[in-house]
Amino acid sequence: MNLNKVDLNLFVVFDAIYTEANLTRAGQIVGITQPAVSNALARLRETFNDPLFVRTAQGMVPTPMAQNIITPVRNALQQLRISVQESRTFNPAQATKSFRISMTDLTEAVVLPPLFQRLRRQAPSVTIESMLVKRRETTKELAAGRLDFAVDAPLNIDPQVRHVKLMEDRYVCAMRHGHPLAKEKLSLEAYLSLTHIQISSRRSGLGYVDLALGKMGIQRRIALRSQHYLMACRVMRDTDMAITVPERFARDNDLYFSELPVAGIPSLETHLYWHESTDQDPANRWMREQIIEICQRITSEERKAAASA
């Protein structure tokens, strides 16, 4: 039997006939006419190559075939009803869903710890899978359902992808405490004299700072290019190298940092992306709310700390 060619509504009719032993009453339960029930039964008989029900004075009596399949059919229908109901609601305390989120290691360090702590309290069986999807593939992965969210800088994406701004940050020049140039103000000359670490997931290409310097006809000296920020912190502890990073990263990793002596560097925005097909999904909406609230709290705490400093 090829289930791809079977109308699943036929099994609803089958269950009703088995329960009522009468085609008219079965139709009333399902909400269709008696001729429609007869038509459905004819199609079921053809599918199973069996009468399924025999008309008697006591009503429609199931055949051995019908008796054999009624339990799995009812179990399947019940599971389907439960699935449909769960798709309309989301109970964090009982949910077992896994959310797949694309984000960089920098974003992971900021968002995942407080998010995971919240999940342990509110949704202990919900899991997170974090990976880094290439930006040009973000829209396709979201549309295909292989990705629930992406947390990234502003992207040129399909109109079907929704997004909201989570946080904003500025770039600073960071170095170890005790560095010879760890002073209140860093001049352009001093900045260019430093040996720099550049963090990028790409094999090649210029960052915002390098583009701005290029417009001035100058360039900085990059001695190390890597994918990961954590590595950079370890290198800077034992060297006089410097790195241009978001201020939040420098502060959280106890690095000395100063304002960049380069004009025209845009601020760093972080956005949350999801596909419009999941916009009204209760689970997706709940997770969006958690991520947004956490980022709002982080931003609020940072502003309070800056005001009291």
C-alpha positions as CSV (number, residue, x, y, z in Angstrom):
1,M,0.0,0.0,0.0
2,N,1.4,3.4,-1.0
3,L,0.4,5.9,1.7
4,N,1.4,8.8,-0.5
5,K,-1.8,8.1,-2.5
6,V,-4.0,7.7,0.6
7,D,-6.2,10.5,1.9
8,L,-5.6,10.6,5.6
9,N,-9.2,11.8,6.1
10,L,-10.3,8.3,5.1
11,F,-8.9,7.0,8.4
12,V,-11.0,9.5,10.3
13,V,-14.1,8.1,8.6
14,F,-12.8,4.5,9.2
15,D,-12.6,5.2,12.9
16,A,-16.1,6.8,13.0
17,I,-17.6,3.8,11.2
18,Y,-15.9,1.3,13.5
19,T,-17.2,3.3,16.5
20,E,-20.8,3.8,15.4
21,A,-21.3,0.7,13.2
22,N,-23.6,2.9,11.1
23,L,-22.7,5.0,8.0
24,T,-25.2,7.8,8.7
25,R,-24.1,8.3,12.3
26,A,-20.5,8.1,11.3
27,G,-21.1,10.9,8.8
28,Q,-22.7,13.0,11.5
29,I,-19.7,12.6,13.7
30,V,-17.2,13.5,10.9
31,G,-19.4,16.2,9.5
32,I,-20.1,14.8,6.0
33,T,-23.1,13.2,4.3
34,Q,-23.9,9.5,4.3
35,P,-23.1,9.2,0.5
36,A,-19.7,10.8,1.3
37,V,-19.1,8.2,4.0
38,S,-20.0,5.4,1.5
39,N,-17.6,6.9,-1.0
40,A,-14.8,7.0,1.6
41,L,-15.5,3.4,2.6
42,A,-15.3,2.3,-1.0
43,R,-11.9,4.0,-1.4
44,L,-10.7,2.3,1.8
45,R,-11.9,-1.1,0.6
46,E,-9.9,-0.6,-2.6
47,T,-6.8,0.5,-0.7
48,F,-6.8,-2.5,1.6
49,N,-8.4,-4.9,-0.8
50,D,-10.8,-6.0,1.9
51,P,-14.5,-5.2,2.7
52,L,-13.4,-3.9,6.1
53,F,-17.1,-3.7,7.2
54,V,-20.0,-6.1,6.5
55,R,-23.6,-4.9,6.7
56,T,-25.7,-7.0,9.1
57,A,-28.9,-6.5,11.1
58,Q,-26.8,-5.4,14.0
59,G,-25.0,-2.7,11.8
60,M,-21.6,-2.5,10.1
61,V,-19.5,-5.4,11.5
62,P,-15.8,-5.0,11.1
63,T,-13.8,-7.7,9.3
64,P,-10.7,-9.3,10.8
65,M,-8.6,-6.8,8.7
66,A,-10.5,-3.9,10.2
67,Q,-10.0,-5.3,13.7
68,N,-6.3,-5.6,13.1
69,I,-5.7,-2.1,12.0
70,I,-8.2,-0.1,14.2
71,T,-5.7,0.2,17.2
72,P,-2.7,1.5,15.2
73,V,-5.1,3.8,13.2
74,R,-6.5,5.3,16.4
75,N,-3.1,5.7,17.9
76,A,-1.9,7.5,14.8
77,L,-4.9,9.8,14.7
78,Q,-4.4,10.6,18.4
79,Q,-0.8,11.4,17.9
80,L,-1.7,13.6,15.0
81,R,-4.2,15.5,17.1
82,I,-1.7,16.0,19.9
83,S,0.9,17.3,17.4
84,V,-1.6,19.8,16.0
85,Q,-2.6,21.0,19.4
86,E,1.1,21.3,20.5
87,S,1.8,23.4,17.4
88,R,-0.7,26.0,18.6
89,T,0.7,26.3,22.1
90,F,4.1,26.2,23.7
91,N,4.7,25.1,27.3
92,P,8.4,25.8,28.1
93,A,8.3,23.7,31.2
94,Q,7.3,20.5,29.2
95,A,8.8,21.3,25.8
96,T,11.5,19.1,24.4
97,K,12.3,21.1,21.4
98,S,15.8,21.8,20.1
99,F,16.5,25.3,18.6
100,R,19.3,25.7,16.0
101,I,20.9,29.1,16.1
102,S,23.7,30.5,13.8
103,M,26.0,32.8,15.7
104,T,29.7,33.7,16.0
105,D,31.8,32.8,18.9
106,L,31.7,36.4,20.0
107,T,27.9,36.4,20.1
108,E,27.9,33.0,21.8
109,A,30.0,34.4,24.7
110,V,27.5,37.2,25.2
111,V,24.2,35.6,24.6
112,L,24.4,31.8,25.3
113,P,25.4,31.9,29.1
114,P,22.5,33.9,30.3
115,L,20.1,32.2,27.8
116,F,21.1,28.8,28.9
117,Q,20.7,29.8,32.6
118,R,17.2,31.0,31.8
119,L,16.4,27.7,30.0
120,R,17.5,25.7,32.9
121,R,14.9,27.4,35.0
122,Q,12.0,27.8,32.6
123,A,12.5,25.1,30.0
124,P,14.8,22.4,31.3
125,S,14.3,20.0,28.4
126,V,14.8,22.5,25.7
127,T,18.2,22.3,24.0
128,I,20.3,24.7,21.9
129,E,22.5,23.9,18.9
130,S,24.8,26.7,18.0
131,M,26.8,26.7,14.8
132,L,28.1,29.3,12.3
133,V,26.3,29.3,8.9
134,K,27.8,31.2,6.1
135,R,26.1,34.5,5.6
136,R,25.2,33.8,2.0
137,E,23.4,30.6,3.1
138,T,21.5,32.1,6.0
139,T,18.3,32.8,4.1
140,K,18.2,29.3,2.5
141,E,18.8,27.6,5.8
142,L,16.1,29.6,7.6
143,A,13.6,29.0,4.7
144,A,14.4,25.2,4.7
145,G,13.8,25.0,8.5
146,R,17.3,23.7,9.1
147,L,18.0,26.9,11.1
148,D,15.6,28.5,13.5
149,F,17.5,31.8,14.1
150,A,20.6,33.6,13.0
151,V,22.3,36.3,15.2
152,D,24.5,38.4,13.0
153,A,25.4,41.9,11.7
154,P,22.9,43.6,9.3
155,L,22.5,41.3,6.3
156,N,21.2,41.8,2.7
157,I,18.5,39.2,3.0
158,D,15.3,38.0,1.4
159,P,12.1,40.0,2.4
160,Q,10.7,36.8,3.8
161,V,13.3,36.9,6.6
162,R,12.2,38.9,9.6
163,H,14.7,40.6,11.9
164,V,15.0,42.8,14.9
165,K,18.0,44.7,16.3
166,L,19.3,43.2,19.5
167,M,22.4,45.2,20.5
168,E,24.8,47.9,19.4
169,D,28.5,48.3,20.2
170,R,31.5,50.4,19.1
171,Y,34.9,49.2,18.0
172,V,37.9,50.0,20.3
173,C,41.6,49.2,20.3
174,A,42.3,46.6,23.0
175,M,45.6,45.4,24.5
176,R,46.9,43.9,27.7
177,H,47.0,45.9,31.0
178,G,50.6,47.2,31.4
179,H,51.1,47.6,27.7
180,P,53.5,50.5,26.9
181,L,50.8,52.2,24.9
182,A,48.0,51.6,27.5
183,K,47.3,55.3,27.9
184,E,44.1,57.4,28.0
185,K,44.3,58.5,24.4
186,L,45.8,56.6,21.5
187,S,47.1,58.6,18.6
188,L,46.9,57.4,15.0
189,E,50.7,57.2,14.9
190,A,50.7,55.0,18.0
191,Y,47.9,52.8,16.6
192,L,49.8,52.3,13.4
193,S,53.0,51.4,15.3
194,L,51.2,48.4,16.9
195,T,51.3,44.9,15.7
196,H,47.7,43.8,15.2
197,I,45.6,40.7,15.4
198,Q,42.7,40.5,13.0
199,I,39.7,38.2,13.6
200,S,37.7,37.1,10.6
201,S,35.9,33.9,9.5
202,R,36.9,34.7,5.9
203,R,40.1,33.6,4.4
204,S,40.9,37.1,3.1
205,G,39.3,40.5,3.0
206,L,39.5,43.8,4.8
207,G,37.7,44.9,7.9
208,Y,36.0,48.2,8.6
209,V,39.2,49.7,10.1
210,D,41.3,48.6,7.1
211,L,38.8,50.1,4.7
212,A,38.9,53.4,6.6
213,L,42.7,53.5,6.7
214,G,42.8,52.6,3.0
215,K,40.8,55.7,2.2
216,M,43.6,57.7,4.0
217,G,46.3,55.9,2.0
218,I,47.7,54.1,5.0
219,Q,47.5,50.6,6.5
220,R,48.1,48.9,9.8
221,R,50.5,45.9,10.3
222,I,48.6,42.7,10.8
223,A,50.8,39.9,12.0
224,L,48.1,37.3,12.9
225,R,44.8,36.6,11.3
226,S,42.5,34.1,13.0
227,Q,38.8,33.0,13.3
228,H,38.6,33.1,17.1
229,Y,38.6,35.9,19.7
230,L,39.5,33.6,22.6
231,M,42.8,32.8,21.0
232,A,43.6,36.5,20.6
233,C,43.2,37.1,24.4
234,R,45.7,34.4,25.2
235,V,48.2,35.8,22.7
236,M,47.9,39.4,24.0
237,R,48.6,38.3,27.6
238,D,52.2,37.5,26.7
239,T,52.9,40.0,23.9
240,D,52.5,43.7,23.0
241,M,50.1,42.9,20.2
242,A,46.8,44.7,19.9
243,I,43.3,44.0,18.5
244,T,40.4,46.1,17.3
245,V,37.3,44.6,18.8
246,P,33.8,45.5,20.1
247,E,34.1,47.3,23.4
248,R,31.9,44.7,25.1
249,F,34.4,42.0,24.3
250,A,37.3,44.1,25.6
251,R,35.5,44.9,28.8
252,D,34.3,41.3,29.5
253,N,37.8,39.9,29.0
254,D,39.5,42.4,31.2
255,L,41.5,44.1,28.4
256,Y,42.7,47.6,28.4
257,F,41.0,49.5,25.6
258,S,40.9,53.0,24.2
259,E,38.9,54.8,21.5
260,L,40.0,54.3,17.9
261,P,42.0,57.2,16.4
262,V,40.3,56.4,13.1
263,A,37.2,58.2,11.8
264,G,34.4,56.7,9.9
265,I,34.2,53.3,11.6
266,P,30.5,52.3,11.8
267,S,29.1,50.9,15.0
268,L,28.5,47.2,15.3
269,E,24.9,46.2,15.2
270,T,23.7,42.7,16.1
271,H,20.3,41.5,14.7
272,L,18.1,38.5,15.3
273,Y,16.8,36.8,12.1
274,W,14.0,34.3,11.6
275,H,11.9,33.2,8.6
276,E,8.4,34.6,8.2
277,S,7.0,31.1,8.1
278,T,7.8,30.7,11.8
279,D,6.7,34.2,12.8
280,Q,3.5,33.0,14.4
281,D,4.9,29.7,15.7
282,P,4.5,29.7,19.5
283,A,7.8,28.0,20.2
284,N,9.7,30.3,17.8
285,R,8.0,33.4,19.3
286,W,8.8,32.3,22.8
287,M,12.5,31.8,22.1
288,R,12.7,35.2,20.3
289,E,11.3,36.8,23.3
290,Q,13.9,35.2,25.6
291,I,16.8,36.3,23.3
292,I,15.4,39.8,23.0
293,E,14.8,40.2,26.7
294,I,18.3,39.0,27.6
295,C,20.0,41.4,25.2
296,Q,17.8,44.2,26.5
297,R,18.9,43.4,30.0
298,I,22.6,43.2,29.0
299,T,22.4,46.6,27.3
300,S,20.6,48.1,30.3
301,E,23.2,46.8,32.8
302,E,26.0,48.2,30.6
303,R,24.4,51.6,30.5
304,K,24.0,51.7,34.3
305,A,27.6,50.6,34.7
306,A,28.9,53.3,32.3
307,A,26.8,56.0,34.1
308,S,28.2,55.1,37.5
309,A,31.8,54.8,36.3
